[in-house]
Each structure stands twice: as structure tokens, then as C-alpha cells.
């Protein structure tokens, strides 16, 4: 019997029990579909995260204060000051292309009878270039605005949508913060949410000096944002920043840091590691469906061997070799697995598209995932068909012919 004839006979044998064959392949369909959908979701999420980090700035280094500790007691929160930022500018200009200190508070802003609670960020002019903030309408504030403590601001897209829903360019309008009137000099371009969930578009920027004197009433910095000159010197810059800040604060070698220097790259790597671990865990769980599907294939082929024992005896009596019988049942298992695999790929592609639409990201389906799915389904079919096929090929013709 030729290979094509064997495949045709395998199809005919499976079509005799359409319902049973379909249910047997269901485990393969579920397993393959789940794996493809999850791989696609993970790839899409990784690309989206990369886009977000590109907007934030991959070479960013963030300095935050941390609580002072002594033994088992946590003392008052250490503070960042303008002198910390100035020392970084002065000593690390060869490693950093920018240093921008900022102070953050949360207030309610109102305009034209509308209001919302949002983050007010007092910043310096250098923050725009460090964070790659686009200003499609208006301008960023200047050193002159800083010196004058000018009541001017830039608003994010989320604030603009709530306070000025019918205006794409509300430059020149005013809003009030703590009863003080601020003139809008710019509207920021959209940046979206950070991996930690913070919406970068939900904030209002004002000159740092304005926030400290008119709104916060104190000069305590919340964060110092720095940008390394390149990815290659980022770790060197991080170590140098730690050294400079420790020296300025005259900390001894046995004293812990009163600040924390972190990089956006570290945050992204942590997010990708967690996402990858979760994705791997779910894929492993989904792979159980493949094992279940393989067991189903083995079960139906064992039942088929029992039902077709007389048929096997007749084939052997007219010249069929044990090898031909072995190949016949292996092909039946392979056809079942591949049919389930192909249907699973189609379901997986559809599920991946639905997930992408619901999550608002682009569809990303690696070609290797489809190739791997075909190979896995074929391998599962052959592996779980081997025992029934060997059992069928080892039947004695005389004994098989006597079977009713």
C-alpha cells in the first residue's frame, strides 16, 4: 500500500466515527489555541511595553529619598534638595546629558465649571528634553518663568479632555489650583500609562519655583530625573550618582544610603521577567490539554484496534506486513492530531486578534509559534499512537480472523 493510499484509508476510518474523532481532537484544539493566543499576547505586551519605555526614556535614572533607619526604628524620611541636583550637574556632566529636579503634589484643578483631582508636577525646563515631552500646542516654560515664579502651566491630555472637552488647543485659557489662577501655555502630547499603572497624561506641569512658593510652601524635592548619555554608560552613571550623593551627605561606609537610584531599564526588565514567568506558567498549564488530547488519541486508537481486529487479520492474511499495519495506525493518530492542531491554530489566531482588540495593542503572532504548534501536534499524534499501532501490528493473523 502506498503512502497516499494509507492516508486515504486513515481518513475513511476516522470519518466512520465523526463525533468520536472530533471529541478526541478537542484537547489538541484547546491546547494549541491557548498556547498561540498566550504567546501572541505576551509578544504584543512586550512590544507595547517597549513603546511605553521608549516614550519615558530608556536611559533614565531616577533618584528618590528613602527613610533613614537606625536599628529596628525608621526615622524621618530623608529629603532630596536642590543641592543634590546641582552636585550631580556639576560632577557628572560627562556621564549625564541632563538633570531635572521636580516636586509632586496632588490638588484639585478647576476651569469653566469643571474640575478634577490630578497630579501637579513642579519641574525645571530641562525635564522636557530628558523625558522627551512633546508640546504640540504652545510651549514649555523657560528659565525666565522660573525666576519670576510665573503662574503658568502645561496640561496633559487626560486633564485637557476633562476640563476642555471641546478644545484641542486650550492654550491661553486659565485654570485654578488652590484658588490661584494659572494661564495654560502648552498642551502636552500623549504618553499613556506606565507599566506600574500611573497615567502620564493625568498631570499638570508648573515651574518648580512656582509650586514651591505658591502651592506646596516647601522646597522638598520628590524626585531627581537624570538621563545617561547612552545605554553603555548607564550602569557607570548609576554607580557614580550613588557615590556623589553619598559624598555630599557625608555618609560613612557603614551607613546605608538615604536615597535610591533606579533605572527605567531595571523596571522594564523586572516587568518583562514577571510577565514572562506568568506566561510560561500558563503555557505549561495549557500544555496539559495537549497531554489530555494525546491520551484521547491513544484511547480511540485502542478502541479502533479492538473493533477492527478481524479487518487487521484479513489484511495480514492477504499480504499486509506488520510494518504496514503499524504505519496505518500511526497515520490515523497523526491525522487526528494534525486536524486538531490546524483547528487549534485557527482558533488561536482568532483569540489572539480578539485579545489585541480588547487590550488596544497591535496583533503580534510570531511565525515560530505556529510552526512549533504544528510540530507539537504531529509529535503528540505519533507518540500517543505508537502503543496502539504496535499492538495492532503484533496481532496474529489466525487469532485476529477468529475474532467476531
N, C-alpha and C positions, 0 to 999 in steps of 0.2 A: 504494500500500500504506500502510495506517495504521500509526501507531507501535506499537500493540499487536500488530498482525499481524507487524510486523518483529521485535518482541521474541520472539513465539512461534516464528517461523521460526529465529531465532538459537538459542533453546533446543533446538529439534529438531536443528539442525545439530551442536550441541555434544554432544548426547546420543547421536548416532550413534557417537561415539568417547569413551565414558565414561572409560576408563582414561587415554587421552591427555589429555583435558581435566582430569582430577583431578591428574595429574602436573604439568601446566602450571601449575595454580594453587598447587602446593605451595610454590613460592618466595614467593608472596604470603602464604600462611598462616604460614610461618616468620617472615618479616619483621614482619608486623603483630603476631603473638603476642609476639615478643620485645620489640618497642617498647612495647606496652601493659604487659607484665609489668615491664619495667625502669622505666617511668615510675611505675607503681604502687609498686614497691619504693623508688624514690627519694623519692616523696611520703610514704610510710609512715615511712621512716627519718628524714626531716626532721621529721615530727611527733613521733616518738619522741625525737629529739634535743632538740626544743623542750621536751618534757615533762621530760627529764632536767635541762636547764639551768634550767627553772623551779624544780625541786627544789633545785638547787645555789644558785641566786640569780643572776639575770641582771646585776645591778648590782654584782657582787663585783669587788673589786680585790685582787690577790694580790701581796705583796711577798716576794721571795726573795733571798738573798745570792748573789753571783756571785764567781768567783775574781778576785783582784787580778792585774793583768798589768803587766809592765814590759818593753817591747821584745818580744823573742821568748820571754820567760820568763813562766810562770804561777806566781805566788807563792801563799802560803797563802790558803785560802778566807776571804773576808770574813765577818764574823759580824753577825747581827741581835741586838739586845739589847732588854731591857725599856725602855730609854730611847728607842729608836726608836719603839716603840709609844706611849709616853707623850707624846712630842712630837707625834705625829700626832693623838692625842686632844685635846691642848691647843690646837693651832693650826688644826685643820681641822674643828672641830665643826660649822661652818656648811655644809660640803660632805659630811661623812660622818655617817651615823647610827649607826655602830658601828665599833670597832676591837678585834680579838681576836688576841692573840699565842698561838702554840702551838709545841710541840716534839714531834717524832715520833721514835719508836724502834721497833724490831721485836723482839718477845720471844715466847716460848712461854708460853701460859696453860694451866692445868690445873684440872680440877674433877671430882670424883666419878669419878676413874679415867680421864677423857677429857682429851685435850689437843690443841692446835693452835697453829701459829705465826700470829701476827696482828700488825697494827699497833697500837701503843699511842700514843694521842694525848693529850698533856698540854695542857689548854686552860683558858680563863677562862670565867666564867659568860656573858659577852656573846656567846660563839660560838653559843649556841643560837638567839638571835634573828637574828643575822647570817646563819646558814646555814639558818634555818627548820627546825631539827631538831624533829621531833615525838617526844614521850615518852608513848606510850600507857599504859605501866606505870611507876609510880614517879615520880621527879623528877630534874631536873638538879642538879648540885652548886652550892653557894652560895658567897658571899664568906667565910662562916664556915668552910666546908670548906677553902677556900684558905688562910686564916690558920692553921688547925690542921694543915695538911698531912695531911688525913684520908685513910686508906686506903679510899677508896670509888671506885666506878666505874660506868659505864653501858656496856652491851654492844650491839653491832649484831646484826641478825637472823641473819647468817651465823654469828657466834660463838654465838649462842643456839641455833641449830639443831644445831651440832656438840657443844656442851657440855651442853645441856639439851634433848635431842630430844623429851622427853615433857612439857615445861613451856613454856607460852606466856608465863608470868609468873614468872620465877625471881627476882623481887625479894626480897631477904633472904638469898639463897644467897651462897656465897663462892667465890672462885676465887683461885688463886695465880699470882703473877708474880715470877720471880726469888726464889722461896721466901717472898715476903711475901704475906700473906693480905689480900685486898680484898673488901669487902662490896658486893654489887650493889645499887645504889639506884635503878636505872632501866634500862628496855629501850627502845632507840631504834626508831622506826618505819622501815620500809623506804625506801631511796632508790635502790637499783640501782647500775649501773655508770656511770662517767663515759665520755665519748667516747674518752678515752685508755686505757680498759681497767681503771682502778682501781675495785675494788668498795667502794663507800662503806659497805656493811653489814659489811664484814670489818675491824672495828676496835673497840678498847675505849677509852673516854674516861675519863681520870682528871684530877683537879685539876692544873694546871700545876706548882704548888709541890711537890706530892707526887711527880710524875715527876722533877722536877729534883733533889730531895734524896734520894729513896728508890730511884729506879731508874736514872736517867741519870748522876747525880753531877756534872752541869754545868748551867749556865744559858744555854747557846747556843740561841737560837730557830731553828726550822726555817722558819717562815713567819709572816707577819702578814696576817691576813684582814680586809679593810675592806669596808664596804658604802656605796656612794654613795647620797645621799638620793633621787636619781631618775636615770633614764636620760639626761635632758637635761644633767645636770651631771657625768656620769661622766668624760668626757674632761677637763673642767676639774679635777676632783678628782684624776685621774691625774697631770696636769701639776703640780698643787700638791703632791702627795705626793713627787714626784721632787725638787721644789725644796726642800721642808722637810728631806728626808733628806740631800740634798747639803749643805745649810747646817749641819745638825747634825754631819756628819762633816768639815766644813770642807774640802770638795773644791774645788780651783781649776777655772776654766772649761776648762782644757786637760786635766783629769784625767777619765778615764772613770768611770761610775757603778760603785759596789761592790755594787749591788743591781739587781734587775729588778722593775719594776712592770708586771704584765699584768692584763688583764681577761678575765672569762669570756666576754664578748661577742666579744672578738677570737678566742678559742679556738673559739667556735661558728661564727664567720664563716669561719675557716680550714677547719674540718671540713666546712662546707657547700660551700665553694669546691672542695675536693678531691673531695668526693662528687659534686658537680655535673659536674666535669671528667671523672671516671671514667664517670659515667652518660652524658654526651654522647658520649664516645669509643665506648662500647659500642653506643649507639643508631646512631651513624654506621656502625659495622661491621655492625650488624643491617640497616641500610638497603641494604647490598649485596644482601641477599636479595630486596629489592623490585626492584632492577635486574635481577637474575637472573630473577625472576618475569616482569618486563616483557619481557625478551628471549625467554623461553619463549612468552609470548603472541604476540609477533611471529612467532616460528618456526612455531607451529601455524597461525596465520592465513595465512602464506605457503604452507604446505603445503596448506591448505584451498583457497586460490585456485588452486593448480596442479591439485588434484584436481577442483575444481568449475568449471573453465574452460568446459566445454560447457554446464553449468547456467546460468552467467552469460550466455553467448551467447544461450541460449533466452530468458531473462528480458528481455534487451535487445531481442531480436527481436520480443517481444510487447508492447513499450512501456515497459519499465523504463528510467528515466533513469540516467545516470552518478551523479547525486546519490543516487538510491535505493540503488544498489549500494554506494556509499560508506558511507551510513548503516547498511546491513545489516551490513557487516563491522566497522564501529565498534561497533555494538551487541553483536556477538559477543565482541569484545575486552573491552567494558565488563562484560558478563555474567560472563565468565571472571574478571576482576579483582575484581568485587564479590563473587562467590561465594567466592573465596579470601580476600577481606578480611573477610567476615562470619564465615567459619570461623576465620580468624585471631583475630578479636575474641573469639570464644567460647573458643578455646584460651588466649588471653592472659588472659582473666578467670579461667579455671581455674588457670593457672600463678601468677597474682598471689595467689590465695587460698592455694595451696599454700605459696608463699614466706612469706606472712604468718603462716601456722600454724607453719612451721618456725622462723621467726625470733622468734615471740612478739610480733608487733605487730599493730595493727589494720589491716584491709584499707582502703586508700585508693586509689580509682581515679578520677582526675579525668575529668569528663564530656568535657572538651575533647580528651582523648587518643583517646576513641572516635570523636568527630566528625572529628578530624584523620585517623584511620585510614581512615574511610570515604572522605573526600575524597582522600586519597593513593592509595588503591586504585583509585578511579574515575579519577583523573587519570593514573595509571600505565597503566590499561587503554586509555584513549583515546589517550594519547601513543604507546604502542608499537603500537597498532592502525592508526595513521594511514597509515604507509607501505604495509602490505598492502592497506588499504582503497583508497588512491589507485591502487595498481597494478591492483586489480580493476576500479575504475571506468573506467580508461583503456583497457581491452581493446576491440578492435574486434569487433563482433558477428559479422562474417563469419569472421574468423580464429578466434574462440572456438568457433563452431559446427563448424569443421573439425577441432577438437581431439578426439582419441579418448581 
